[in-house]
Amino acid sequence: MRFRYLDRVVLASAIGALSLTVPNSVALAQGHGHGQDKQDQNDQKDQKDQKADKNKNKKQKQQDQQQAKQDSQRQRQEAQQAQQQQRQHQQQQAQEAQRASQQERQRQRQEAVDAQQAAQRQRQQQHQAQIDAQQTAQQRQRRQEQLHQQQAAEAQRIHDEQAAQQNRQVRRAARLSEARQQELIREQQQRSTRYAVLLDERSLQAERLAAQLRSQKRMQQYRFQQLYLDRLREQRQAVEQARYYNYNQDPYFYEAPSYRYGYSGRYYETNQSGADLLRQALNYGYQEGVQAGQADRQDGWRADYRNSYPYQDANYGYTGFYVNQSDYNHYFREGFQRGYEDGYNSRSQYGQSLGNGKYQLIAGLLSTLLNLTSIR
């Protein structure tokens, strides 16, 4: 299109030159002018067409660009959506993997807890089985001890009946002289007087020990000691009444000795009244020892029977009659030591309960500790 336009310009220039040189060429030039107008119109039309083509091309290009932009935007959106979907899928996979891992950890923890509980149940079952076996053995041992105690008690009863019968027969034949009877009465009165003074002295010692127990917060031992002191006060009244005692009606003061007993390499003689009192000393000592041991255990105190006031005093049940105080104290402490061990350890190795807070040594042990020998 451009080359055609240039050709027309060159042609018009040539025609103009000819019109200047040839006078008669005006008419031709005019005719050519009409042709030029048509040519100009054609050129304008061509220019319009070119412009229209340019506009159309430009519009098409703009549309193409817009379409390309939309396609690019759509592709970006699709890529973003794909990336988002991929991220969501990855997140979902990560969450599922995390849930699976958490579930696995929970399962492992639960298995560990179940295993621990199973092991604990097994240990408890084994421990319970041991306790049951121990209790069964203890029950069997107690039944055997009770059987032995019953047998020993029956044997002791038969022995005592036989001994009592023999003693009655001997007493009928043996009687102390008047001088010996008066000597025993004087000795008894002197023992009662000395013992009354001793009880007053021991009360001061008991008060000091009571204050020590309170400072150590051994309240169970403190209460037990107070009960023991109450019994000693009642006993003190009995000692006071001894001054009015009718010695002439007591077989101890006119019967000859019928038993021998001994300890620490020394031996003594007494009759049935003295033997009964020594037997009482052992049982009273055992009874007080059980309660003292229980009190120390309840206070959480270490086992120490020698530090207990009843063991140091050892006079409960003694009124000054029949035997020396030192003899009564010895047998009381023998019973107390064994009672304390049973009470502190919650067992019945040396004795048994009679109910209502009363205890006594088993018959066989009582006979062994007393070790009486009949002398007639």
C-alpha positions as CSV (number, residue, x, y, z in Angstrom):
1,M,0.0,0.0,0.0
2,R,2.9,2.4,0.7
3,F,4.5,1.7,-2.6
4,R,1.3,2.5,-4.5
5,Y,1.1,5.8,-2.7
6,L,4.6,6.8,-3.6
7,D,4.0,6.0,-7.3
8,R,1.1,8.3,-7.3
9,V,3.1,11.1,-5.8
10,V,5.9,10.7,-8.4
11,L,3.3,10.7,-11.1
12,A,1.7,13.9,-9.9
13,S,5.1,15.6,-9.8
14,A,5.8,14.7,-13.4
15,I,2.5,16.0,-14.6
16,G,3.1,19.3,-12.8
17,A,6.4,19.7,-14.6
18,L,4.9,19.0,-17.9
19,S,2.2,21.6,-17.3
20,L,4.9,24.2,-16.8
21,T,6.7,23.4,-20.1
22,V,3.7,22.7,-22.3
23,P,1.1,25.6,-22.5
24,N,-1.5,23.4,-23.9
25,S,-1.4,21.0,-21.2
26,V,-3.9,22.9,-18.9
27,A,-6.9,21.0,-20.0
28,L,-5.0,17.8,-19.6
29,A,-4.0,18.9,-16.2
30,Q,-7.5,19.7,-15.3
31,G,-8.6,16.3,-16.4
32,H,-5.9,14.8,-14.5
33,G,-7.0,16.9,-11.5
34,H,-10.3,15.2,-11.6
35,G,-8.5,12.0,-11.6
36,Q,-6.4,13.2,-8.8
37,D,-9.4,13.9,-6.6
38,K,-10.7,10.5,-7.2
39,Q,-7.2,9.2,-6.4
40,D,-7.2,11.3,-3.2
41,Q,-10.5,9.9,-2.3
42,N,-9.2,6.5,-2.8
43,D,-6.2,7.4,-0.8
44,Q,-8.3,8.7,2.0
45,K,-10.4,5.6,1.8
46,D,-7.2,3.6,1.9
47,Q,-6.0,5.6,4.9
48,K,-9.4,5.0,6.6
49,D,-9.1,1.4,5.8
50,Q,-5.6,1.4,7.1
51,K,-6.7,3.2,10.2
52,A,-9.6,0.9,10.6
53,D,-7.3,-2.0,10.1
54,K,-5.0,-0.5,12.7
55,N,-7.8,0.1,15.1
56,K,-9.1,-3.4,14.4
57,N,-5.7,-4.8,14.8
58,K,-5.2,-2.7,17.9
59,K,-8.5,-3.8,19.3
60,Q,-7.8,-7.4,18.4
61,K,-4.4,-7.0,20.0
62,Q,-6.0,-5.5,23.1
63,Q,-8.5,-8.3,23.1
64,D,-5.7,-10.8,22.7
65,Q,-3.7,-9.1,25.4
66,Q,-6.8,-9.0,27.7
67,Q,-7.6,-12.6,26.8
68,A,-3.9,-13.5,27.5
69,K,-4.1,-11.6,30.7
70,Q,-7.3,-13.4,31.7
71,D,-5.7,-16.7,30.7
72,S,-2.6,-15.9,32.7
73,Q,-4.7,-14.7,35.7
74,R,-6.9,-17.9,35.4
75,Q,-3.7,-20.0,35.2
76,R,-2.4,-18.2,38.3
77,Q,-5.6,-18.8,40.1
78,E,-5.7,-22.4,39.0
79,A,-2.0,-22.7,40.1
80,Q,-2.8,-21.0,43.4
81,Q,-5.9,-23.2,43.9
82,A,-3.7,-26.2,43.0
83,Q,-1.1,-25.1,45.5
84,Q,-3.7,-24.4,48.1
85,Q,-5.2,-27.8,47.5
86,Q,-1.8,-29.3,47.7
87,R,-1.1,-27.4,50.9
88,Q,-4.4,-28.5,52.3
89,H,-3.7,-32.0,51.3
90,Q,-0.3,-31.9,52.9
91,Q,-1.8,-30.3,56.0
92,Q,-4.4,-33.0,56.1
93,Q,-1.8,-35.7,55.7
94,A,0.3,-34.0,58.4
95,Q,-2.7,-33.8,60.7
96,E,-3.6,-37.4,60.0
97,A,0.1,-38.4,60.6
98,Q,0.0,-36.4,63.8
99,R,-3.2,-38.0,64.9
100,A,-1.9,-41.4,64.1
101,S,1.3,-40.6,66.0
102,Q,-0.7,-39.3,69.0
103,Q,-2.9,-42.3,68.9
104,E,0.2,-44.5,68.8
105,R,1.7,-42.7,71.8
106,Q,-1.6,-43.0,73.7
107,R,-1.7,-46.6,72.9
108,Q,1.8,-47.1,74.0
109,R,1.2,-45.1,77.2
110,Q,-2.0,-47.1,77.8
111,E,-0.1,-50.4,77.3
112,A,2.6,-49.2,79.7
113,V,-0.1,-48.2,82.3
114,D,-1.9,-51.6,81.8
115,A,1.4,-53.4,82.2
116,Q,2.2,-51.4,85.3
117,Q,-1.2,-52.0,86.8
118,A,-0.9,-55.7,85.9
119,A,2.5,-55.9,87.6
120,Q,1.1,-54.0,90.6
121,R,-1.8,-56.4,90.9
122,Q,0.5,-59.3,90.6
123,R,2.7,-57.8,93.4
124,Q,-0.4,-57.2,95.5
125,Q,-1.6,-60.7,94.9
126,Q,1.8,-62.1,95.8
127,H,2.0,-59.9,98.9
128,Q,-1.6,-60.9,99.9
129,A,-0.6,-64.6,99.4
130,Q,2.4,-64.1,101.6
131,I,0.2,-62.4,104.2
132,D,-2.4,-65.2,104.0
133,A,0.3,-67.8,104.3
134,Q,1.8,-65.9,107.3
135,Q,-1.6,-65.6,108.9
136,T,-2.3,-69.2,108.3
137,A,1.0,-70.2,109.9
138,Q,0.4,-67.8,112.8
139,Q,-3.1,-69.2,113.3
140,R,-1.7,-72.7,113.2
141,Q,1.0,-71.7,115.7
142,R,-1.5,-70.1,118.0
143,R,-3.7,-73.2,117.9
144,Q,-0.7,-75.3,118.8
145,E,0.3,-72.9,121.5
146,Q,-3.3,-72.8,122.9
147,L,-3.3,-76.6,122.8
148,H,0.0,-76.7,124.7
149,Q,-1.2,-74.1,127.1
150,Q,-4.4,-76.1,127.8
151,Q,-2.4,-79.2,128.2
152,A,0.1,-77.4,130.5
153,A,-2.7,-75.8,132.4
154,E,-4.5,-79.1,132.9
155,A,-1.2,-80.7,134.0
156,Q,-0.6,-77.7,136.3
157,R,-4.1,-78.0,137.8
158,I,-3.6,-81.7,138.5
159,H,-0.2,-81.0,139.9
160,D,-1.6,-78.1,142.1
161,E,-4.4,-80.3,143.4
162,Q,-2.0,-83.0,144.3
163,A,0.4,-80.6,145.8
164,A,-2.4,-78.9,147.7
165,Q,-3.7,-82.2,149.1
166,Q,-0.1,-83.1,150.1
167,N,0.3,-79.7,151.7
168,R,-2.9,-80.0,153.7
169,Q,-1.7,-83.4,154.9
170,V,1.7,-82.0,155.8
171,R,0.2,-78.9,157.5
172,R,-1.8,-81.1,159.7
173,A,1.4,-82.7,160.9
174,A,3.7,-79.6,160.9
175,R,3.1,-76.4,162.9
176,L,5.5,-73.7,163.9
177,S,6.4,-73.1,167.5
178,E,4.9,-70.1,169.3
179,A,8.3,-68.4,169.4
180,R,8.7,-68.7,165.6
181,Q,5.1,-67.5,165.0
182,Q,5.8,-64.3,167.0
183,E,9.1,-63.8,165.1
184,L,7.3,-64.0,161.8
185,I,4.7,-61.5,163.0
186,R,7.4,-59.0,164.1
187,E,9.1,-59.4,160.7
188,Q,5.8,-58.8,158.9
189,Q,5.1,-55.7,160.9
190,Q,8.5,-54.3,160.1
191,R,8.1,-55.0,156.4
192,S,4.7,-53.3,156.3
193,T,6.2,-50.2,158.0
194,R,9.1,-50.0,155.7
195,Y,6.9,-50.6,152.7
196,A,4.5,-47.8,153.6
197,V,7.4,-45.3,153.8
198,L,8.7,-46.6,150.4
199,L,5.4,-46.0,148.7
200,D,5.5,-42.3,149.8
201,E,9.0,-41.9,148.4
202,R,8.1,-43.6,145.1
203,S,5.2,-41.1,144.5
204,L,7.7,-38.3,144.1
205,Q,9.7,-40.3,141.6
206,A,6.5,-41.0,139.7
207,E,5.7,-37.3,139.4
208,R,9.1,-36.5,137.9
209,L,8.7,-39.3,135.4
210,A,5.2,-38.1,134.5
211,A,6.5,-34.6,133.7
212,Q,9.2,-36.2,131.5
213,L,6.5,-38.2,129.7
214,R,4.5,-35.1,129.0
215,S,7.5,-33.2,127.7
216,Q,8.2,-36.1,125.3
217,K,4.5,-36.1,124.3
218,R,4.2,-39.8,125.2
219,M,0.5,-39.4,126.1
220,Q,-0.4,-43.1,126.0
221,Q,2.4,-44.0,128.3
222,Y,1.5,-41.0,130.5
223,R,-2.1,-42.2,130.8
224,F,-1.0,-45.8,131.6
225,Q,1.4,-44.5,134.3
226,Q,-1.4,-42.5,135.9
227,L,-3.6,-45.5,136.0
228,Y,-0.8,-47.5,137.6
229,L,-0.3,-44.8,140.3
230,D,-4.1,-44.9,141.0
231,R,-3.8,-48.6,141.7
232,L,-0.8,-47.9,144.0
233,R,-2.8,-45.4,145.9
234,E,-5.5,-47.9,146.5
235,Q,-2.8,-50.4,147.5
236,R,-1.4,-47.8,150.0
237,Q,-4.7,-47.8,151.8
238,A,-4.5,-51.6,152.1
239,V,-1.1,-51.3,153.6
240,E,-2.4,-48.9,156.2
241,Q,-5.0,-51.4,157.2
242,A,-2.3,-54.0,157.9
243,R,-1.8,-52.6,161.4
244,Y,-5.2,-54.1,162.3
245,Y,-4.4,-57.5,160.8
246,N,-5.3,-60.6,162.7
247,Y,-2.1,-62.7,162.3
248,N,-3.3,-65.6,164.4
249,Q,-5.9,-66.6,161.8
250,D,-3.4,-66.5,158.9
251,P,-1.8,-70.0,158.2
252,Y,1.4,-68.3,157.0
253,F,2.3,-67.4,160.6
254,Y,1.8,-70.8,162.1
255,E,2.5,-73.3,159.3
256,A,5.9,-74.6,158.5
257,P,7.5,-73.7,155.1
258,S,6.4,-76.1,152.3
259,Y,8.3,-74.6,149.2
260,R,11.7,-73.6,148.2
261,Y,12.4,-71.0,145.5
262,G,15.5,-69.3,144.3
263,Y,17.1,-66.8,141.9
264,S,20.5,-65.2,141.4
265,G,22.2,-68.1,143.2
266,R,20.2,-67.7,146.5
267,Y,17.3,-69.8,147.8
268,Y,14.4,-69.0,150.1
269,E,11.6,-70.9,151.8
270,T,7.9,-70.1,152.1
271,N,4.5,-71.7,152.4
272,Q,1.5,-71.8,150.2
273,S,0.6,-68.1,150.9
274,G,4.0,-67.0,149.8
275,A,4.0,-69.2,146.7
276,D,0.6,-67.8,145.7
277,L,1.9,-64.2,146.1
278,L,5.0,-64.9,144.0
279,R,2.7,-66.4,141.3
280,Q,0.6,-63.2,141.5
281,A,3.7,-61.1,141.1
282,L,4.6,-62.8,137.8
283,N,1.0,-62.4,136.4
284,Y,0.6,-58.8,137.6
285,G,4.0,-58.0,136.1
286,Y,3.0,-59.6,132.8
287,Q,-0.3,-57.7,132.7
288,E,1.3,-54.3,133.4
289,G,4.0,-55.1,130.9
290,V,1.5,-55.8,128.1
291,Q,-0.2,-52.4,128.7
292,A,3.1,-50.5,128.9
293,G,4.3,-52.1,125.6
294,Q,1.1,-51.2,123.9
295,A,1.4,-47.6,125.1
296,D,4.9,-47.2,123.8
297,R,3.9,-48.7,120.4
298,Q,0.9,-46.4,120.1
299,D,3.2,-43.4,121.0
300,G,5.7,-44.5,118.3
301,W,8.4,-44.8,121.0
302,R,11.3,-47.2,120.8
303,A,11.0,-50.4,122.8
304,D,12.5,-49.9,126.3
305,Y,10.8,-51.8,129.1
306,R,13.5,-50.8,131.7
307,N,12.5,-47.1,131.3
308,S,8.9,-47.8,132.3
309,Y,7.9,-46.7,135.8
310,P,6.0,-49.9,136.7
311,Y,9.1,-51.9,135.9
312,Q,11.2,-49.7,138.1
313,D,8.7,-49.7,140.9
314,A,7.6,-53.4,140.6
315,N,5.4,-53.1,143.7
316,Y,1.9,-53.4,142.3
317,G,0.0,-56.2,144.2
318,Y,2.5,-56.2,147.0
319,T,1.3,-55.3,150.5
320,G,4.3,-56.3,152.5
321,F,3.1,-59.7,153.4
322,Y,4.6,-63.2,153.1
323,V,7.8,-62.6,151.1
324,N,10.4,-59.9,151.0
325,Q,9.8,-56.9,148.8
326,S,13.0,-57.7,146.7
327,D,11.7,-61.2,146.0
328,Y,8.3,-59.8,144.9
329,N,10.1,-57.1,142.7
330,H,12.2,-59.8,141.0
331,Y,9.3,-61.9,139.9
332,F,7.2,-58.9,139.0
333,R,9.9,-57.7,136.6
334,E,10.3,-61.2,135.1
335,G,6.7,-61.1,134.1
336,F,6.8,-57.4,133.1
337,Q,9.6,-57.9,130.6
338,R,7.8,-60.7,128.8
339,G,4.5,-58.8,128.9
340,Y,6.1,-55.7,127.5
341,E,7.6,-57.7,124.5
342,D,4.1,-59.2,123.8
343,G,2.3,-55.8,124.0
344,Y,4.9,-53.9,122.0
345,N,4.9,-56.5,119.2
346,S,1.2,-57.2,119.3
347,R,1.6,-60.9,120.0
348,S,0.8,-63.6,122.6
349,Q,4.1,-65.5,122.9
350,Y,4.3,-65.6,126.7
351,G,0.7,-65.1,127.9
352,Q,-2.9,-64.7,127.0
353,S,-5.7,-62.3,127.4
354,L,-8.5,-62.9,129.9
355,G,-10.6,-60.0,128.7
356,N,-11.4,-56.6,130.3
357,G,-7.7,-55.6,130.2
358,K,-6.6,-58.7,132.2
359,Y,-3.6,-60.8,131.1
360,Q,-1.7,-63.8,132.6
361,L,1.3,-65.9,131.7
362,I,0.8,-69.3,130.2
363,A,0.9,-72.0,132.9
364,G,4.0,-73.7,131.7
365,L,6.1,-70.6,131.6
366,L,4.7,-69.5,135.0
367,S,5.7,-72.7,136.5
368,T,9.2,-72.5,134.9
369,L,9.8,-68.9,136.1
370,L,8.5,-69.6,139.6
371,N,10.6,-72.8,140.0
372,L,9.1,-73.8,143.2
373,T,10.3,-77.0,144.9
374,S,8.3,-78.8,147.5
375,I,10.2,-79.5,150.7
376,R,7.6,-81.6,152.5
